[in-house]
Amino acid sequence: MHQLRSKSLLGLTAAMLLPILACAGSAAAAVDGPTAVVAVKALNFLQPKPAKPTPVAIVTDSGQAAAGDQLKGALGADVAAKVVDGAGGDLTGAVAVIVAGASDISGKAASGQLVIGDMACMEAGKCALAVERQASGAAKYHVNTAALTKAGVSFDKNFQMLVTAH
């Protein structure tokens, strides 16, 4: 009887946790406003240093322009951001491209454009930079060195000491 009750409790616990874990995974994967603000600070270390306000394109999935507008509003005065659709948006003139959704723009970004995304995008080599926010509030920069080299983007040596290379 004790075994049956333990199995039932285990099944109930798993059934309750699965939706929570699924939601947590998808929420953690997206670039949100605070993460984008930290990521954009890395633009101050690009070589050569871009002019202010720095032109940035925020790429969203089709029909998700509101999410891009939220990011745009969080970025501040040092950034001139525009929201573009991942399916066919124009990235011309942007120094950096923030991938807010799941769009793969690795083939669309021009040479010299820093592509910023979530950790999965960076680990797959589709984005050059990702920010991992810690529970303590601290942030860690991660770069995909192959994606940086392919994009022709380089950072100041002082910034290179602050990043984790992949």
Number of C-alpha atoms within 10 A of each C-alpha: 5 7 8 9 10 11 11 12 12 12 12 11 11 11 11 11 11 11 11 10 11 10 10 11 11 9 11 13 16 18 25 18 19 12 20 23 18 19 23 21 13 16 18 17 17 18 13 11 12 13 11 11 12 19 19 26 27 28 30 24 18 13 9 16 17 11 19 27 17 13 24 21 11 16 21 13 11 14 20 15 24 18 25 22 20 23 13 11 15 16 24 13 12 21 22 22 26 28 27 26 23 16 17 16 20 16 7 13 20 19 13 18 21 26 28 25 29 27 23 14 24 22 18 11 19 22 29 30 28 28 24 17 15 9 7 6 6 9 14 14 19 21 22 21 18 15 22 21 13 13 19 13 19 17 16 14 11 9 14 14 9 11 15 14 14 13
